[in-house]
Amino acid sequence: MALTVKDIKYVINYDFPGSIEDYIHRVGRTGRAGATGSSYTFFTSDKFKHAKDLVTVLKEANQPVPEELLKLADGGGRY
């Protein structure tokens, strides 16, 4: 069941989801019907394996990629 709320400006993920698809679904809440917003995600060591996929998704969406995230992705998920 999906929650529909208008005018969402920010999404804060206190934990990175189990898959990149779930991440995309969560942050997509800010971009409904041409709206824009921001997403902040806390990234813990047990989720480092998703760093490379996250970099790919951010680049495809023309979003800024934090330097720290690039380092995680380049290290194969090891920091």
MODELLER restraints for C-alpha pairs under 7 A, 6 or more apart:
rsr = mdl.restraints
at = mdl.atoms
rsr.add(forms.Gaussian(group=physical.xy_distance, feature=features.Distance(at['CA:8:A'], at['CA:29:A']), mean=6.82, stdev=0.5))
rsr.add(forms.Gaussian(group=physical.xy_distance, feature=features.Distance(at['CA:8:A'], at['CA:30:A']), mean=5.32, stdev=0.5))
rsr.add(forms.Gaussian(group=physical.xy_distance, feature=features.Distance(at['CA:8:A'], at['CA:37:A']), mean=6.95, stdev=0.5))
rsr.add(forms.Gaussian(group=physical.xy_distance, feature=features.Distance(at['CA:9:A'], at['CA:30:A']), mean=5.78, stdev=0.5))
rsr.add(forms.Gaussian(group=physical.xy_distance, feature=features.Distance(at['CA:9:A'], at['CA:36:A']), mean=6.91, stdev=0.5))
rsr.add(forms.Gaussian(group=physical.xy_distance, feature=features.Distance(at['CA:9:A'], at['CA:37:A']), mean=4.38, stdev=0.5))
rsr.add(forms.Gaussian(group=physical.xy_distance, feature=features.Distance(at['CA:9:A'], at['CA:38:A']), mean=6.22, stdev=0.5))
rsr.add(forms.Gaussian(group=physical.xy_distance, feature=features.Distance(at['CA:10:A'], at['CA:30:A']), mean=6.50, stdev=0.5))
rsr.add(forms.Gaussian(group=physical.xy_distance, feature=features.Distance(at['CA:10:A'], at['CA:37:A']), mean=5.58, stdev=0.5))
rsr.add(forms.Gaussian(group=physical.xy_distance, feature=features.Distance(at['CA:10:A'], at['CA:38:A']), mean=4.84, stdev=0.5))
rsr.add(forms.Gaussian(group=physical.xy_distance, feature=features.Distance(at['CA:10:A'], at['CA:39:A']), mean=5.56, stdev=0.5))
rsr.add(forms.Gaussian(group=physical.xy_distance, feature=features.Distance(at['CA:11:A'], at['CA:27:A']), mean=6.21, stdev=0.5))
rsr.add(forms.Gaussian(group=physical.xy_distance, feature=features.Distance(at['CA:11:A'], at['CA:30:A']), mean=6.94, stdev=0.5))
rsr.add(forms.Gaussian(group=physical.xy_distance, feature=features.Distance(at['CA:11:A'], at['CA:38:A']), mean=6.41, stdev=0.5))
rsr.add(forms.Gaussian(group=physical.xy_distance, feature=features.Distance(at['CA:11:A'], at['CA:39:A']), mean=4.63, stdev=0.5))
rsr.add(forms.Gaussian(group=physical.xy_distance, feature=features.Distance(at['CA:11:A'], at['CA:40:A']), mean=6.28, stdev=0.5))
rsr.add(forms.Gaussian(group=physical.xy_distance, feature=features.Distance(at['CA:12:A'], at['CA:39:A']), mean=5.81, stdev=0.5))
rsr.add(forms.Gaussian(group=physical.xy_distance, feature=features.Distance(at['CA:12:A'], at['CA:40:A']), mean=4.82, stdev=0.5))
rsr.add(forms.Gaussian(group=physical.xy_distance, feature=features.Distance(at['CA:12:A'], at['CA:41:A']), mean=5.81, stdev=0.5))
rsr.add(forms.Gaussian(group=physical.xy_distance, feature=features.Distance(at['CA:13:A'], at['CA:40:A']), mean=6.17, stdev=0.5))
rsr.add(forms.Gaussian(group=physical.xy_distance, feature=features.Distance(at['CA:13:A'], at['CA:41:A']), mean=4.53, stdev=0.5))
rsr.add(forms.Gaussian(group=physical.xy_distance, feature=features.Distance(at['CA:13:A'], at['CA:42:A']), mean=6.20, stdev=0.5))
rsr.add(forms.Gaussian(group=physical.xy_distance, feature=features.Distance(at['CA:14:A'], at['CA:41:A']), mean=6.14, stdev=0.5))
rsr.add(forms.Gaussian(group=physical.xy_distance, feature=features.Distance(at['CA:14:A'], at['CA:42:A']), mean=5.28, stdev=0.5))
rsr.add(forms.Gaussian(group=physical.xy_distance, feature=features.Distance(at['CA:15:A'], at['CA:41:A']), mean=6.70, stdev=0.5))
rsr.add(forms.Gaussian(group=physical.xy_distance, feature=features.Distance(at['CA:15:A'], at['CA:42:A']), mean=5.50, stdev=0.5))
rsr.add(forms.Gaussian(group=physical.xy_distance, feature=features.Distance(at['CA:15:A'], at['CA:43:A']), mean=6.38, stdev=0.5))
rsr.add(forms.Gaussian(group=physical.xy_distance, feature=features.Distance(at['CA:16:A'], at['CA:41:A']), mean=6.38, stdev=0.5))
rsr.add(forms.Gaussian(group=physical.xy_distance, feature=features.Distance(at['CA:16:A'], at['CA:42:A']), mean=6.39, stdev=0.5))
rsr.add(forms.Gaussian(group=physical.xy_distance, feature=features.Distance(at['CA:16:A'], at['CA:43:A']), mean=5.81, stdev=0.5))
rsr.add(forms.Gaussian(group=physical.xy_distance, feature=features.Distance(at['CA:16:A'], at['CA:47:A']), mean=6.67, stdev=0.5))
rsr.add(forms.Gaussian(group=physical.xy_distance, feature=features.Distance(at['CA:17:A'], at['CA:23:A']), mean=5.73, stdev=0.5))
rsr.add(forms.Gaussian(group=physical.xy_distance, feature=features.Distance(at['CA:20:A'], at['CA:53:A']), mean=6.72, stdev=0.5))
rsr.add(forms.Gaussian(group=physical.xy_distance, feature=features.Distance(at['CA:20:A'], at['CA:54:A']), mean=6.80, stdev=0.5))
rsr.add(forms.Gaussian(group=physical.xy_distance, feature=features.Distance(at['CA:27:A'], at['CA:39:A']), mean=6.01, stdev=0.5))
rsr.add(forms.Gaussian(group=physical.xy_distance, feature=features.Distance(at['CA:30:A'], at['CA:36:A']), mean=5.72, stdev=0.5))
rsr.add(forms.Gaussian(group=physical.xy_distance, feature=features.Distance(at['CA:30:A'], at['CA:37:A']), mean=4.80, stdev=0.5))
rsr.add(forms.Gaussian(group=physical.xy_distance, feature=features.Distance(at['CA:30:A'], at['CA:38:A']), mean=6.78, stdev=0.5))
rsr.add(forms.Gaussian(group=physical.xy_distance, feature=features.Distance(at['CA:31:A'], at['CA:37:A']), mean=6.45, stdev=0.5))
rsr.add(forms.Gaussian(group=physical.xy_distance, feature=features.Distance(at['CA:48:A'], at['CA:72:A']), mean=6.76, stdev=0.5))
rsr.add(forms.Gaussian(group=physical.xy_distance, feature=features.Distance(at['CA:48:A'], at['CA:77:A']), mean=4.49, stdev=0.5))
rsr.add(forms.Gaussian(group=physical.xy_distance, feature=features.Distance(at['CA:48:A'], at['CA:78:A']), mean=6.75, stdev=0.5))
rsr.add(forms.Gaussian(group=physical.xy_distance, feature=features.Distance(at['CA:49:A'], at['CA:77:A']), mean=4.65, stdev=0.5))
rsr.add(forms.Gaussian(group=physical.xy_distance, feature=features.Distance(at['CA:51:A'], at['CA:69:A']), mean=6.42, stdev=0.5))
rsr.add(forms.Gaussian(group=physical.xy_distance, feature=features.Distance(at['CA:51:A'], at['CA:72:A']), mean=6.11, stdev=0.5))
rsr.add(forms.Gaussian(group=physical.xy_distance, feature=features.Distance(at['CA:51:A'], at['CA:73:A']), mean=4.84, stdev=0.5))
rsr.add(forms.Gaussian(group=physical.xy_distance, feature=features.Distance(at['CA:51:A'], at['CA:77:A']), mean=6.34, stdev=0.5))
rsr.add(forms.Gaussian(group=physical.xy_distance, feature=features.Distance(at['CA:52:A'], at['CA:73:A']), mean=4.45, stdev=0.5))
rsr.add(forms.Gaussian(group=physical.xy_distance, feature=features.Distance(at['CA:55:A'], at['CA:65:A']), mean=6.50, stdev=0.5))
rsr.add(forms.Gaussian(group=physical.xy_distance, feature=features.Distance(at['CA:55:A'], at['CA:70:A']), mean=6.94, stdev=0.5))
rsr.add(forms.Gaussian(group=physical.xy_distance, feature=features.Distance(at['CA:58:A'], at['CA:64:A']), mean=6.81, stdev=0.5))
rsr.add(forms.Gaussian(group=physical.xy_distance, feature=features.Distance(at['CA:58:A'], at['CA:65:A']), mean=6.44, stdev=0.5))
rsr.add(forms.Gaussian(group=physical.xy_distance, feature=features.Distance(at['CA:72:A'], at['CA:78:A']), mean=6.15, stdev=0.5))
rsr.add(forms.Gaussian(group=physical.xy_distance, feature=features.Distance(at['CA:72:A'], at['CA:79:A']), mean=5.78, stdev=0.5))
